[in-house]
Amino acid sequence: MVVLAASLLGGCSPDWDAKVKELCQKEGGVTVYERVRLSKDEARHLTGPAGGLVVPRKDAAAAGHPYVSENKRVVLNDGNPKVFRSETVIVRTSDGKVLSRFVHYARVARIGFDSGYTCRNLGIPGDIERQTFELTQSQ
């Protein structure tokens, strides 16, 4: 996938917003491989400070945590503007199964008041936790 991204980004002075848009449309967003039902009690272990579900990063999760996230970031253009691809996966630790994947492309803000350009500009949601986990009514 990174090879695909690199080949699409080749050429002189590309229109980075158009490239990011193309990559987002081809690969961006959340893919759920297995949706997990959580009881309210199980969900408490994944509740963040703002009340939403948060899966801890693998390198920061407590031992024995049932789910962790792993993140990778590849810089596609290190100049101005900076363009990157990020990928987050949620993994069930008991069997190592990848439950979901979120791929996101971004052109970081250029100098000035530019806010950058990402898959979110296209309305592609990045709510991997909400799409991966379903809360049940049981305790």
N, C-alpha and C positions, 0 to 999 in steps of 0.2 A: 504494500500500500504506500509506503514511503517512497518507493521507486516510482510509482505512478505519480505521486505528488511532485517529486523532483523533476520528472520528465515534463509534466504540465507547466512547471514554473520556469523552464528553460527559455532562453531568448534574451534579447536586449531590452532594457527598460520596459518591463511588462507593466500592464495595468493591473496592479496587485489586487484591487477590489474585484475586478472581473475574475481573476484567478481564484481568489478566496471564494467567491460566489460559486464558481464552477466546482471547486473541491467540496464545498459544503453540500451542494446539491447532489453530488455523486456519493459522498461517504459520510457526511455530517449527521449528527443526531444520536439518539439513543436506540440501541438494539437490545431487546430483552430476550434472553434465551430460556430463562425459567423465572416465572413470577412466584414470589414467596409470600405466603400468608403468615402474618405475625399476629399473635394475641397481643392484647394491651400490655401485658406483663413483658413479653418479648420486645415490644416496641420501646418500652422505657429504656432499655439498654442502648437504643439507637437514637434517642431524642436529644437534639442539640439545644444550645442555650436559647434559641429563638422558638423552640417548640417543634421544629420540623425534624424529619429523619436525617441523621448524619451517620455515614459509615466511616469509621476511623481509618486513616491511612495505615497500611501494613506496618510501616516502621514506627508508628506511634501507638498502635493498638495494644491493649493489655493482653497478656498471655491467655489463650483460650477464648478470645473473642470470636463469636460465631461467624461474623462477616467482616471483611476488610476491603479497602480500596487500594488499587495500585495505579500509579500515574506515570505516564511517559510524556516527554515533550521533545519534539524535534524542531530545530530551527531550520526553516526553509530558505530564509534570506536574513543574513545577519547585518545587512547594511541599513540604509534609511529608505524605505521603512523596514522594520523588523517584521517578519512573517513567520508564524509557527503553526505546527500541528500538535494538538494535545490529545491524549487518549487516556480515559479512566475506565478501569474495569472493577466490578464488584465481584469478589470471590467468596464462596462459602469455604470456611477453613476446614471443616470436617472432612471434605473430600477433594478440595482444591478446584471445584467446578466454577468456571466463570459464569455468573448469572446474567450479567449485562455489560454493555460496552457503550461508552459515550465518546464520540470523535468530534473534535472542534477545531476549526481553523480560524486564525485571526491575523489581521494586519494591525499592528500596534500603532497608536496615534502618531501622526507625523508632527513636526514642530508646529506649534500654534494651538488653536482651539479645536482641532480635529479630534473626535472621540474614537477613532479607529473604525475597523470594519470586521465583523465576525459573523459566524453562522446565526447568531441571535438577530442580526439585522434582517435576516431572511425569515424570521419567525420560527426557526428550528429550535425546539425546546431542549434544554440541557438538564432537566429534572430527573436524573438517573435514579435517585433513591425513590422518589414518588412513583416512578414507572416500574421499578423492580419489586417493591414491597407493597402488599395490600394488608391493611389493618382489619382484623376480624373483630367481632363483637364479644367473643369469649375472653375470659380471663386466662 
